Amino acid sequence: MFTINIDKFSEHDCVNIENKAQGIELQIIHGFGAIINKFIVNNSPFSFIQGYQSGQELKETNPFFSRSAKLFPFVNRLNNGSYNYQGSEYQLPANFPWSDQHAVHGLLYDQAFKLVDQQANADFAQVRVCFESKHLHEGFPFSMKLEIEYKIEVDGQLTCRTNIVNTGSKTFPYADGFHPYFHLGQPLNDCLIQMPSCQRLENTDDLPNGQLQKFTQFANATSLADVELNDCYQFSDSINHTESVKIELSCQNKQSSINYWQNDAINDGYRFLQIYTPNGEDSIAIEPMTSPADAFNNKIGLQELNPCESVSLIWGCQASYLTK
């Protein structure tokens, strides 16, 4: 049976979901960016999604890692924090110590969400959290509501569904994403990755330049030993494409694995994926995104939401841990 408990992570509101019989734990810090802070399956001695151990660590390291951050209304970097939309100029601040002149990771990564619904039974537990604003920022002066539903099932499958509603009278541009860091309890050098053939976006000064290159390096299970990644990939360029992109992370000793997926339908899905291997950590960020970096300027994959319209976006993962 799943249980849901409302708690605090330092001064921030959080939700703890447990199924003791299955050894499942899921912690969501909805009081700070709706972060997925813990994901344990079958009593794994590690969290499949890297989180924070204390409020102090969250405060001090979030600006550098932004683990599990919700990315909206833009993802990754926004060049110089500025953009033009429908003839008006907008400016957002350079918000992180390392971001130079760029705005980074949107505007919700540290915002407090409200818990609006919860459900638990023998098969699954789910919670829904909400952030709503009539004027999100001077640099994004639009009215919106964003809800995230986290659902964990008895077999260890986690599903994250985001629903965005334009509650105002003006159309707005947007890019949406997530920033989870996955961990398999082993050094990254002892892990493998496999994902479909796709196209890698080429960059100039860390921003997409519109050029694409075919990418097949991980078409078969490939070791991550000494592999450094910070790249964006595009999987779908067909308006009829509705399949999910699937990526597998596994350990060479076969003890733990993550089967990741994202809905990449062209009009209402995550068509892009950023993969990043942070220095000094045995984790890998797999980031579903509707658009790549700087989409407000380069228009690559940029989406718009008209008044009263909504969009639903889904990603998920199946975690597996085998006891010795």
Backbone as numpy.savetxt, mean C-alpha at the origin, in Angstrom:
# Nx Ny Nz CAx CAy CAz Cx Cy Cz
-12.44 -18.99 16.43 -13.28 -17.80 16.43 -12.40 -16.55 16.43
-12.73 -15.59 15.58 -12.03 -14.32 15.57 -12.59 -13.38 16.64
-11.71 -12.57 17.21 -12.12 -11.53 18.15 -11.51 -10.21 17.71
-12.19 -9.11 18.05 -11.72 -7.77 17.73 -11.69 -6.96 19.02
-10.54 -6.35 19.29 -10.38 -5.53 20.49 -9.86 -4.15 20.09
-10.48 -3.12 20.65 -10.04 -1.74 20.43 -9.01 -1.39 21.49
-7.89 -0.83 21.07 -6.79 -0.61 21.99 -6.06 0.67 21.61
-4.90 0.86 22.23 -4.03 1.98 21.93 -2.65 1.46 21.55
-2.05 2.08 20.55 -0.64 1.89 20.24 0.03 3.22 20.56
0.68 3.27 21.73 1.11 4.55 22.27 -0.13 5.43 22.39
-0.14 6.62 21.83 -1.31 7.49 21.96 -2.31 7.32 20.83
-2.04 6.39 19.90 -2.86 6.25 18.72 -3.85 5.09 18.85
-5.08 5.31 18.37 -6.08 4.25 18.38 -5.68 3.12 17.45
-5.94 1.90 17.90 -5.64 0.74 17.06 -6.68 -0.35 17.27
-6.72 -1.28 16.35 -7.60 -2.44 16.41 -6.73 -3.69 16.40
-6.98 -4.60 17.34 -6.28 -5.88 17.37 -7.28 -7.00 17.03
-6.97 -7.74 15.98 -7.80 -8.87 15.56 -7.02 -10.15 15.84
-7.69 -11.13 16.47 -7.02 -12.38 16.80 -7.90 -13.59 16.50
-7.24 -14.66 16.12 -7.86 -15.98 16.11 -6.84 -16.91 16.75
-6.99 -17.15 18.05 -5.97 -17.88 18.79 -5.84 -19.32 18.32
-6.93 -19.93 17.88 -6.87 -21.32 17.42 -6.01 -21.45 16.17
-6.03 -20.43 15.32 -5.25 -20.45 14.08 -3.93 -19.68 14.19
-3.68 -19.09 15.34 -2.44 -18.34 15.52 -2.36 -17.10 14.65
-3.51 -16.43 14.45 -3.58 -15.25 13.58 -3.68 -13.99 14.43
-2.88 -13.00 14.08 -2.96 -11.67 14.69 -2.86 -10.62 13.59
-3.71 -9.62 13.66 -3.67 -8.49 12.73 -3.90 -7.22 13.54
-2.98 -6.27 13.42 -3.12 -5.00 14.13 -3.16 -3.86 13.12
-4.19 -3.02 13.25 -4.35 -1.84 12.41 -4.29 -0.60 13.31
-3.34 0.30 13.05 -3.27 1.56 13.79 -4.08 2.57 13.00
-5.40 2.58 13.23 -6.24 3.49 12.45 -6.10 4.94 12.93
-5.53 5.13 14.12 -5.30 6.48 14.61 -4.10 7.16 14.00
-3.35 6.43 13.18 -2.18 7.00 12.50 -2.07 6.36 11.11
-2.77 6.94 10.15 -2.61 6.52 8.76 -3.24 5.19 8.40
-4.01 4.57 9.31 -4.61 3.25 9.06 -3.54 2.22 8.69
-2.43 2.26 9.41 -1.28 1.40 9.14 -1.57 -0.05 9.54
-1.19 -0.98 8.67 -1.15 -2.40 9.06 0.16 -2.60 9.81
0.08 -2.81 11.11 1.30 -2.83 11.91 1.77 -4.23 12.28
0.87 -5.21 12.21 1.25 -6.58 12.56 0.38 -7.55 11.77
1.01 -8.61 11.24 0.28 -9.63 10.49 0.97 -10.97 10.74
0.40 -11.75 11.65 0.96 -13.04 12.06 0.00 -14.15 11.68
0.55 -15.22 11.14 -0.25 -16.39 10.72 0.39 -17.65 11.29
-0.43 -18.54 11.80 0.05 -19.83 12.34 1.13 -19.63 13.39
0.94 -18.62 14.24 1.90 -18.30 15.31 3.31 -18.05 14.80
3.42 -17.49 13.61 4.75 -17.17 13.08 5.48 -16.26 14.07
6.77 -16.50 14.30 7.52 -15.69 15.27 7.95 -14.34 14.69
7.32 -13.92 13.64 7.60 -12.65 12.98 6.31 -12.16 12.34
6.26 -10.89 12.00 5.11 -10.31 11.30 5.38 -10.33 9.80
4.43 -10.82 9.03 4.59 -10.86 7.57 4.60 -9.47 6.96
4.03 -8.49 7.66 4.12 -7.10 7.25 4.88 -6.34 8.32
6.02 -5.78 7.93 6.90 -5.10 8.88 6.21 -3.87 9.46
6.24 -3.76 10.77 5.59 -2.63 11.41 6.51 -1.90 12.36
5.92 -1.33 13.40 6.66 -0.56 14.39 6.48 -1.21 15.76
7.53 -1.17 16.57 7.51 -1.81 17.87 7.04 -0.89 18.98
7.09 0.40 18.74 6.72 1.36 19.79 6.26 2.66 19.16
5.59 3.47 19.97 5.19 4.78 19.49 6.38 5.65 19.14
7.45 5.52 19.87 8.64 6.31 19.58 9.23 5.93 18.23
9.28 4.61 17.94 9.79 4.18 16.64 8.89 4.69 15.51
7.59 4.63 15.73 6.66 5.14 14.73 6.92 6.62 14.45
7.07 7.39 15.49 7.28 8.83 15.35 8.60 9.14 14.67
9.65 8.39 15.02 11.00 8.74 14.56 11.32 8.17 13.18
10.77 7.00 12.85 11.17 6.34 11.59 10.11 6.40 10.50
8.85 6.72 10.85 7.84 6.80 9.80 8.20 7.76 8.67
8.79 8.92 8.96 9.14 9.82 7.85 10.16 9.23 6.89
10.88 8.20 7.30 11.90 7.61 6.43 11.42 6.33 5.75
10.55 5.56 6.41 10.10 4.29 5.86 8.63 4.30 5.43
7.79 5.00 6.17 6.35 5.03 5.88 5.79 3.63 5.67
6.15 2.73 6.57 5.69 1.34 6.44 4.16 1.28 6.47
3.61 0.60 5.50 2.16 0.34 5.39 1.33 1.61 5.29
1.93 2.70 4.88 1.19 3.95 4.77 0.12 3.86 3.67
-0.99 4.55 3.90 -2.00 4.75 2.87 -1.58 5.94 2.03
-1.50 5.75 0.70 -1.03 6.79 -0.20 -2.22 7.39 -0.96
-2.51 8.66 -0.70 -3.59 9.37 -1.37 -3.45 10.84 -1.01
-3.71 11.79 -1.91 -4.25 11.66 -3.26 -3.20 11.49 -4.34
-1.93 11.36 -3.93 -0.89 11.02 -4.90 0.03 9.99 -4.26
0.79 9.29 -5.08 1.69 8.25 -4.59 3.14 8.65 -4.90
4.04 8.06 -4.11 5.46 8.27 -4.36 5.78 9.76 -4.33
6.44 10.29 -5.34 6.86 11.69 -5.34 5.98 12.54 -6.25
5.81 13.78 -5.84 5.19 14.80 -6.68 6.24 15.88 -6.91
6.65 16.04 -8.15 7.79 16.90 -8.49 7.59 18.33 -8.01
8.49 18.76 -7.12 8.46 20.10 -6.54 7.17 20.39 -5.77
6.36 19.34 -5.54 5.10 19.53 -4.82 4.06 20.32 -5.58
4.27 20.55 -6.87 3.37 21.45 -7.61 2.74 20.73 -8.80
1.55 21.20 -9.19 0.88 20.66 -10.36 -0.19 21.65 -10.83
-0.61 21.47 -12.07 -1.68 22.28 -12.65 -2.84 21.36 -12.97
-4.04 21.75 -12.51 -5.23 20.96 -12.81 -6.36 21.88 -13.22
-6.86 21.64 -14.41 -7.97 22.41 -14.98 -7.69 23.91 -14.92
-6.45 24.28 -15.22 -6.07 25.68 -15.33 -5.66 26.35 -14.04
-5.72 25.64 -12.94 -5.31 26.21 -11.64 -4.00 25.58 -11.17
-3.17 26.38 -10.53 -1.90 25.92 -9.99 -2.05 25.57 -8.51
-1.47 24.42 -8.11 -1.55 23.97 -6.72 -0.15 23.65 -6.22
0.04 23.87 -4.92 1.35 23.64 -4.29 1.19 22.84 -3.01
1.96 21.76 -2.88 2.01 20.95 -1.66 3.42 21.02 -1.09
3.56 20.87 0.23 4.87 21.05 0.87 5.79 19.85 0.69
7.08 20.12 0.72 8.09 19.05 0.85 8.01 18.57 2.30
7.50 17.36 2.51 7.04 16.96 3.84 7.94 15.99 4.58
9.00 15.47 3.96 9.90 14.53 4.63 11.32 15.08 4.62
12.14 14.71 5.62 13.50 15.25 5.69 14.35 14.94 4.46
14.07 13.82 3.80 14.89 13.39 2.67 14.29 13.75 1.32
13.13 14.42 1.31 12.39 14.57 0.06 12.82 15.76 -0.79
13.84 16.50 -0.34 14.30 17.67 -1.07 13.12 18.59 -1.32
12.86 18.92 -2.58 11.77 19.85 -2.88 10.46 19.14 -3.18
10.46 17.81 -3.15 9.28 17.06 -3.56 8.30 16.84 -2.41
7.01 16.76 -2.75 6.01 16.24 -1.83 5.97 14.73 -2.00
5.79 13.99 -0.89 5.96 12.54 -0.91 4.81 11.85 -0.19
4.32 10.76 -0.77 3.42 9.79 -0.13 2.03 10.34 0.21
1.63 11.39 -0.44 0.26 11.85 -0.28 0.03 12.64 0.99
-1.24 12.64 1.45 -1.63 13.49 2.57 -2.30 12.73 3.72
-2.42 11.42 3.60 -3.14 10.65 4.62 -2.25 9.73 5.45
-0.95 9.67 5.17 -0.07 8.68 5.78 0.03 8.79 7.30
-0.31 9.95 7.85 -0.25 10.12 9.31 -1.57 10.63 9.89
-2.64 10.58 9.11 -3.93 11.10 9.56 -4.68 10.07 10.40
-5.54 10.55 11.27 -6.37 9.68 12.10 -7.63 9.29 11.33
-7.85 7.99 11.21 -9.06 7.44 10.63 -10.02 7.07 11.76
-11.30 7.01 11.42 -12.32 6.64 12.39 -12.79 5.21 12.11
-12.90 4.41 13.16 -13.44 3.06 13.02 -14.95 3.16 12.88
-15.49 2.64 11.77 -16.92 2.80 11.51 -17.68 1.48 11.46
-16.96 0.35 11.36 -17.68 -0.93 11.32 -16.71 -2.05 11.68
-17.25 -3.10 12.28 -16.45 -4.29 12.61 -17.34 -5.52 12.61
-16.74 -6.64 12.26 -17.48 -7.90 12.22 -16.50 -9.05 12.45
-16.89 -10.01 13.28 -16.03 -11.15 13.56 -16.88 -12.39 13.72
-16.42 -13.51 13.14 -17.08 -14.80 13.32 -16.03 -15.89 13.21
-16.44 -17.13 12.99 -15.49 -18.24 12.96 -14.65 -18.25 11.69
-15.14 -17.62 10.62 -14.47 -17.70 9.33 -13.60 -16.51 9.00
-13.98 -15.34 9.48 -13.22 -14.14 9.14 -13.53 -13.03 10.14
-12.68 -12.00 10.07 -12.95 -10.75 10.78 -12.65 -9.61 9.82
-13.41 -8.54 9.95 -13.14 -7.38 9.12 -13.48 -6.10 9.87
-12.73 -5.07 9.58 -12.99 -3.74 10.13 -12.96 -2.75 8.99
-13.72 -1.68 9.15 -13.76 -0.62 8.15 -13.46 0.70 8.85
-12.49 1.43 8.29 -12.09 2.71 8.85 -12.30 3.79 7.80
-12.48 5.03 8.26 -12.88 6.09 7.35 -12.12 7.38 7.66
-11.74 8.08 6.58 -11.22 9.44 6.68 -12.04 10.31 5.74
-12.51 11.44 6.24 -13.38 12.31 5.45 -12.96 13.75 5.64
-12.95 14.50 4.54 -12.57 15.91 4.62 -13.30 16.70 3.54
-13.70 17.92 3.89 -14.33 18.80 2.92 -13.31 19.69 2.22
-12.08 19.73 2.74 -11.02 20.57 2.16 -9.71 19.97 2.64
-9.22 18.98 1.91 -8.11 18.18 2.43 -6.86 19.01 2.68
-6.54 19.93 1.77 -5.33 20.74 1.90 -5.44 21.90 0.90
-4.76 23.00 1.19 -4.75 24.11 0.22 -4.24 23.65 -1.13
-3.33 22.69 -1.11 -2.80 22.16 -2.36 -3.64 21.06 -2.98
-4.71 20.66 -2.27 -5.67 19.69 -2.79 -7.02 20.02 -2.17
-7.64 21.12 -2.63 -8.82 21.68 -1.94 -10.13 21.03 -2.39
-10.19 19.72 -2.23 -11.36 18.98 -2.71 -12.00 18.20 -1.56
-13.27 17.91 -1.73 -14.04 17.20 -0.71 -14.08 15.71 -1.05
-13.74 14.86 -0.07 -13.64 13.44 -0.34 -13.90 12.61 0.91
-14.26 11.36 0.68 -14.34 10.37 1.76 -13.60 9.13 1.29
-12.73 8.61 2.15 -11.96 7.41 1.82 -12.14 6.39 2.94
-12.60 5.21 2.57 -12.76 4.11 3.53 -11.86 2.95 3.13
-11.33 2.28 4.14 -10.52 1.07 3.92 -11.15 -0.06 4.72
-11.37 -1.17 4.04 -11.87 -2.37 4.71 -10.76 -3.41 4.74
-10.41 -3.84 5.94 -9.42 -4.90 6.13 -10.16 -6.18 6.53
-9.91 -7.23 5.77 -10.56 -8.51 6.05 -9.50 -9.60 6.16
-9.51 -10.34 7.27 -8.59 -11.45 7.47 -9.41 -12.73 7.60
-9.02 -13.75 6.84 -9.76 -15.01 6.83 -8.99 -16.09 7.56
-9.69 -17.16 7.88 -9.14 -18.20 8.73 -7.94 -18.89 8.08
-7.82 -18.83 6.76 -6.70 -19.46 6.07 -5.50 -18.53 5.92
-5.57 -17.33 6.51 -4.45 -16.41 6.46 -4.47 -15.44 5.30
-5.59 -15.33 4.61 -5.68 -14.37 3.51 -6.15 -13.02 4.03
-5.38 -11.99 3.69 -5.69 -10.61 4.05 -6.11 -9.86 2.79
-7.25 -9.19 2.85 -7.74 -8.39 1.73 -7.94 -6.96 2.19
-7.44 -6.02 1.38 -7.57 -4.60 1.68 -8.33 -3.92 0.54
-9.50 -3.42 0.86 -10.34 -2.75 -0.15 -10.46 -1.27 0.22
-10.12 -0.41 -0.73 -10.24 1.04 -0.55 -11.41 1.54 -1.39
-12.27 2.34 -0.77 -13.37 2.98 -1.49 -13.25 4.48 -1.34
-13.19 5.17 -2.48 -13.02 6.62 -2.50 -14.27 7.25 -3.10
-14.80 8.27 -2.44 -16.00 8.96 -2.91 -15.69 10.45 -3.04
-16.09 11.03 -4.16 -16.02 12.48 -4.32 -17.30 13.06 -3.72
-17.18 13.69 -2.57 -18.34 14.22 -1.86 -18.56 15.70 -2.15
-17.78 16.26 -3.06 -17.89 17.69 -3.36 -18.59 17.97 -4.67
-18.40 19.18 -5.14 -19.04 19.64 -6.38 -18.05 19.79 -7.53
-16.79 19.46 -7.29 -15.76 19.60 -8.32 -15.07 18.26 -8.57
-14.76 18.00 -9.83 -13.96 16.83 -10.19 -12.55 17.00 -9.64
-11.95 15.91 -9.14 -10.55 16.00 -8.69 -9.71 14.87 -9.27
-8.40 15.12 -9.43 -7.48 14.08 -9.87 -7.04 13.26 -8.66
-6.64 12.03 -8.90 -6.13 11.27 -7.77 -5.25 10.11 -8.25
-4.38 9.71 -7.36 -3.66 8.44 -7.44 -3.75 7.82 -6.05
-3.94 6.51 -6.00 -4.11 5.82 -4.73 -3.12 4.67 -4.65
-2.69 4.36 -3.43 -1.79 3.23 -3.25 -1.63 2.85 -1.80
-0.81 1.82 -1.58 -0.44 1.35 -0.25 1.06 1.13 -0.23
1.63 1.04 0.97 3.09 1.00 1.11 3.52 -0.10 2.09
3.03 -1.34 1.92 3.41 -2.41 2.87 4.82 -2.95 2.63
5.51 -3.24 3.73 6.82 -3.88 3.69 6.64 -5.33 4.12
6.92 -6.27 3.23 6.72 -7.68 3.53 8.00 -8.32 4.04
7.82 -9.27 4.96 8.94 -9.91 5.65 8.61 -11.39 5.82
9.59 -12.26 5.56 9.35 -13.71 5.64 10.10 -14.37 6.78
10.65 -13.59 7.69 11.34 -14.17 8.83 12.73 -14.69 8.51
13.22 -14.41 7.32 14.54 -14.84 6.88 15.25 -13.66 6.23
16.58 -13.70 6.15 17.29 -12.66 5.40 16.78 -12.60 3.97
16.68 -11.41 3.43 16.18 -11.26 2.07 17.05 -12.02 1.07
18.32 -12.20 1.38 19.21 -12.96 0.49 18.79 -14.43 0.39
17.98 -14.91 1.33 17.52 -16.29 1.31 16.10 -16.42 0.77
15.62 -15.37 0.10 14.24 -15.35 -0.38 14.20 -15.30 -1.91
13.05 -15.70 -2.45 12.81 -15.73 -3.89 11.60 -14.87 -4.21
11.58 -14.34 -5.45 10.43 -13.60 -5.94 10.07 -14.09 -7.33
8.78 -14.13 -7.60 8.29 -14.46 -8.94 7.10 -13.57 -9.25
7.14 -12.94 -10.44 6.02 -12.11 -10.87 5.93 -12.13 -12.39
4.78 -11.80 -12.95 4.61 -11.91 -14.40 5.51 -10.94 -15.16
5.74 -11.26 -16.43 6.43 -10.32 -17.31 5.61 -9.04 -17.39
6.29 -7.92 -17.49 5.60 -6.63 -17.44 6.48 -5.59 -18.11
6.19 -4.33 -17.87 6.99 -3.23 -18.37 7.49 -2.39 -17.20
8.77 -2.10 -17.23 9.36 -1.26 -16.18 9.42 0.18 -16.67
9.00 1.10 -15.82 9.05 2.51 -16.18 10.46 3.04 -16.00
10.95 3.73 -17.01 12.27 4.35 -16.94 12.15 5.73 -16.28
13.19 6.10 -15.56 13.18 7.35 -14.79 14.25 8.32 -15.26
13.98 9.57 -15.05 14.98 10.64 -15.13 14.88 11.42 -13.83
15.98 11.48 -13.09 15.99 12.13 -11.77 14.91 11.55 -10.86
14.79 10.23 -10.86 13.88 9.47 -9.99 12.40 9.70 -10.30
12.09 10.24 -11.46 10.71 10.44 -11.87 10.49 9.83 -13.24
9.33 9.20 -13.48 9.08 8.55 -14.78 9.20 9.54 -15.93
9.86 9.08 -17.02 10.03 9.94 -18.19 9.15 9.51 -19.37
8.25 8.53 -19.14 7.35 8.09 -20.18 7.84 6.91 -20.99
9.09 6.52 -20.78 9.66 5.38 -21.51 9.41 4.09 -20.73
9.15 3.01 -21.47 8.91 1.69 -20.88 9.91 0.69 -21.42
10.28 -0.28 -20.57 11.20 -1.33 -20.98 10.63 -2.67 -20.55
10.61 -3.62 -21.44 10.09 -4.95 -21.11 10.92 -5.55 -19.98
10.22 -6.15 -19.01 10.89 -6.69 -17.82 10.45 -8.13 -17.60
11.41 -9.04 -17.65 11.11 -10.47 -17.49 12.01 -11.13 -16.44
12.76 -10.34 -15.68 13.77 -10.89 -14.77 13.18 -11.84 -13.75
11.94 -11.59 -13.32 11.33 -12.40 -12.26 10.21 -13.30 -12.79
10.21 -13.57 -14.10 9.18 -14.43 -14.68 9.22 -15.83 -14.08
10.40 -16.27 -13.67 10.57 -17.50 -12.91 11.08 -17.14 -11.52
10.88 -18.03 -10.55 11.34 -17.76 -9.19 12.82 -17.41 -9.20
13.15 -16.24 -8.65 14.51 -15.69 -8.74 14.98 -15.26 -7.35
16.22 -15.55 -7.05 16.78 -15.18 -5.76 16.87 -13.66 -5.63
16.60 -13.17 -4.42 16.74 -11.75 -4.12 18.11 -11.43 -3.52
19.01 -12.39 -3.53 20.36 -12.17 -2.99 21.04 -11.02 -3.73
21.46 -10.02 -2.97 22.19 -8.86 -3.49 21.42 -8.10 -4.57
20.09 -8.22 -4.57 19.27 -7.48 -5.52 18.78 -6.20 -4.86
19.01 -5.08 -5.51 18.52 -3.79 -5.03 17.46 -3.28 -5.99
16.30 -2.96 -5.44 15.18 -2.55 -6.27 14.57 -1.25 -5.76
14.21 -0.40 -6.68 13.37 0.77 -6.40 12.76 1.19 -7.73
11.89 0.34 -8.26 11.38 0.49 -9.61 9.87 0.37 -9.64
9.27 0.97 -10.66 7.83 0.90 -10.88 7.55 0.06 -12.12
6.52 -0.77 -12.03 6.18 -1.70 -13.11 4.72 -1.50 -13.51
4.47 -1.65 -14.81 3.11 -1.56 -15.34 2.74 -2.93 -15.91
1.56 -3.41 -15.53 1.15 -4.75 -15.95 0.06 -4.74 -17.00
-0.80 -3.74 -17.00 -1.95 -3.76 -17.89 -2.00 -2.51 -18.73
-2.13 -2.68 -20.07 -2.38 -1.54 -20.94 -3.56 -1.81 -21.86
-4.37 -2.80 -21.49 -5.54 -3.17 -22.27 -6.80 -2.80 -21.51
-7.73 -2.12 -22.18 -8.95 -1.69 -21.51 -9.82 -2.87 -21.12
-9.58 -4.04 -21.71 -10.37 -5.23 -21.40 -9.72 -6.09 -20.34
-8.56 -5.66 -19.84 -7.83 -6.49 -18.89 -8.49 -6.41 -17.51
-8.87 -7.54 -16.96 -9.54 -7.54 -15.65 -8.92 -8.54 -14.69
-7.85 -9.21 -15.08 -7.25 -10.22 -14.21 -6.42 -9.57 -13.12
-6.15 -10.34 -12.08 -5.31 -9.87 -10.99 -3.85 -10.17 -11.29
-2.99 -9.27 -10.90 -1.55 -9.51 -10.94 -1.18 -10.30 -9.70
-0.37 -11.34 -9.86 0.00 -12.19 -8.74 1.53 -12.26 -8.63
2.00 -12.10 -7.40 3.43 -12.15 -7.10 3.64 -13.09 -5.93
4.67 -13.92 -6.03 4.97 -14.84 -4.94 6.33 -14.52 -4.33
6.34 -14.38 -3.02 7.57 -14.29 -2.24 7.69 -15.58 -1.43
8.87 -16.18 -1.43 9.04 -17.43 -0.70 10.46 -17.53 -0.17
10.63 -18.36 0.84 11.96 -18.65 1.39 12.53 -19.89 0.72
13.82 -19.93 0.62 14.46 -21.11 0.04 14.20 -22.35 0.87
14.02 -22.18 2.18 13.73 -23.34 3.04 12.25 -23.71 3.05
11.44 -22.96 2.28 10.01 -23.23 2.06 9.18 -23.13 3.35
9.71 -22.48 4.37 8.98 -22.39 5.64 7.90 -21.31 5.61
8.14 -20.23 4.87 7.18 -19.14 4.84 7.06 -18.59 3.43
5.89 -18.04 3.13 5.65 -17.47 1.81 4.53 -16.45 1.88
4.52 -15.58 0.90 3.44 -14.61 0.69 3.01 -14.70 -0.77
1.75 -14.95 -0.99 1.18 -14.85 -2.33 0.38 -13.56 -2.40
0.95 -12.59 -3.10 0.38 -11.25 -3.18 -0.42 -11.10 -4.48
-1.49 -10.31 -4.43 -2.25 -10.04 -5.64 -2.85 -8.64 -5.58
-3.12 -8.09 -6.76 -3.80 -6.81 -6.85 -4.68 -6.79 -8.09
-5.85 -6.20 -7.95 -6.76 -6.03 -9.07 -6.23 -4.90 -9.93
-5.97 -5.17 -11.23 -5.37 -4.13 -12.07 -6.23 -3.78 -13.28
-7.57 -3.86 -13.13 -8.45 -3.40 -14.19 -8.12 -1.95 -14.52
-8.12 -1.60 -15.78 -7.54 -0.33 -16.21 -8.26 0.89 -15.66
-9.58 0.80 -15.46 -10.33 1.97 -15.02 -10.52 2.04 -13.51
-10.40 0.91 -12.82 -10.70 0.94 -11.38 -9.80 -0.02 -10.61
-8.55 -0.13 -11.02 -7.65 -1.05 -10.34 -6.26 -0.48 -10.16
-5.42 -1.27 -9.53 -4.01 -0.91 -9.35 -3.23 -1.44 -10.54
-2.98 -0.58 -11.52 -2.29 -0.98 -12.74 -0.77 -0.94 -12.60
-0.29 -0.34 -11.53 1.15 -0.16 -11.35 1.58 -0.75 -10.02
2.88 -1.02 -9.93 3.44 -1.63 -8.73 4.84 -1.10 -8.54
5.12 -0.60 -7.35 6.48 -0.18 -7.00 7.08 -1.26 -6.11
8.29 -1.68 -6.41 9.00 -2.64 -5.57 10.29 -1.99 -5.07
10.49 -2.07 -3.77 11.61 -1.36 -3.14 12.23 -2.24 -2.08
13.55 -2.35 -2.09 14.28 -3.09 -1.06 15.06 -2.07 -0.21
14.57 -1.76 0.98 15.23 -0.75 1.81 16.58 -1.23 2.34
17.53 -0.33 2.39 18.85 -0.67 2.90 18.78 -1.04 4.38
19.49 -2.10 4.74 19.60 -2.48 6.14 18.41 -3.21 6.70
17.43 -3.60 5.86 16.26 -4.32 6.34 16.07 -5.60 5.53
15.56 -6.64 6.17 15.23 -7.88 5.49 13.76 -7.88 5.10
13.35 -6.82 4.44 11.97 -6.69 4.00 11.97 -6.15 2.57
10.82 -6.28 1.93 10.67 -5.79 0.57 9.31 -5.12 0.46
9.30 -3.89 -0.01 8.05 -3.15 -0.18 7.45 -3.52 -1.54
6.21 -3.97 -1.52 5.44 -4.23 -2.74 4.23 -3.31 -2.66
4.21 -2.29 -3.51 3.29 -1.17 -3.35 2.31 -1.09 -4.51
1.04 -1.47 -4.30 0.04 -1.29 -5.35 -0.26 0.18 -5.56
-0.35 0.60 -6.83 -0.60 2.01 -7.13 -1.48 2.11 -8.38
-2.35 3.09 -8.41 -3.14 3.34 -9.61 -2.33 4.09 -10.66
-1.29 4.79 -10.23 -0.44 5.60 -11.10 0.98 5.57 -10.56
1.97 5.88 -11.37 3.33 5.97 -10.85 3.59 7.33 -10.23
4.82 7.57 -9.86 5.21 8.85 -9.28 4.89 10.00 -10.23
4.58 11.14 -9.65 4.38 12.41 -10.36 3.25 12.36 -11.40
2.25 11.53 -11.14 1.16 11.39 -12.11 0.37 12.69 -12.30
0.33 13.55 -11.29 -0.38 14.82 -11.45 0.25 15.68 -12.54
1.54 15.43 -12.84 2.23 16.20 -13.87 2.43 15.41 -15.16
2.86 14.15 -15.04 3.13 13.39 -16.27 1.88 12.71 -16.83
0.79 12.68 -16.05 -0.52 12.16 -16.46 -0.53 10.65 -16.71
0.55 9.95 -16.40 0.60 8.51 -16.62 -0.33 7.81 -15.63
-1.38 7.19 -16.14 -2.32 6.48 -15.29 -3.18 7.35 -14.40
-3.11 8.67 -14.57 -3.84 9.57 -13.67 -5.34 9.33 -13.79
-6.01 9.26 -12.65 -7.45 9.05 -12.59 -8.14 10.34 -12.13
-9.42 10.45 -12.47 -10.24 11.55 -12.01 -11.53 11.00 -11.43
-12.08 11.73 -10.47 -13.34 11.32 -9.85 -14.29 12.51 -9.89
-15.42 12.29 -10.56 -16.42 13.34 -10.68 -17.28 13.42 -9.43
-17.98 14.53 -9.23 -18.85 14.65 -8.05 -19.82 13.48 -7.93
-19.92 12.96 -6.71 -20.80 11.84 -6.36 -20.32 10.49 -6.89
-19.26 10.45 -7.65 -18.72 9.18 -8.13 -17.86 8.53 -7.05
-17.70 7.21 -7.18 -16.84 6.47 -6.26 -16.03 5.45 -7.04
-14.98 4.96 -6.43 -14.14 3.92 -7.03 -13.71 2.97 -5.93
-13.59 1.68 -6.26 -13.16 0.66 -5.30 -11.90 -0.01 -5.82
-10.91 -0.17 -4.95 -9.58 -0.69 -5.31 -9.20 -1.78 -4.32
-8.64 -2.88 -4.83 -8.41 -4.05 -3.98 -7.01 -4.62 -4.19
-6.36 -4.96 -3.08 -5.17 -5.80 -3.10 -5.25 -6.74 -1.91
-4.46 -7.79 -1.95 -4.47 -8.74 -0.85 -3.27 -9.65 -0.89
-3.17 -10.50 0.13 -2.07 -11.46 0.18 -2.46 -12.66 1.04
-1.91 -13.78 0.68 -2.09 -15.02 1.43 -0.77 -15.35 2.10
-0.76 -15.37 3.42 0.47 -15.68 4.15 0.46 -17.12 4.60
1.64 -17.77 4.55 1.75 -19.16 4.96 3.03 -19.34 5.77
2.89 -20.03 6.91 4.05 -20.34 7.74 3.95 -21.77 8.21
5.00 -22.56 7.96 5.05 -23.97 8.34 5.93 -24.13 9.56
5.37 -24.70 10.61 6.18 -24.94 11.80 7.14 -26.09 11.55
8.28 -26.02 12.20 9.29 -27.06 12.01 8.90 -28.35 12.75
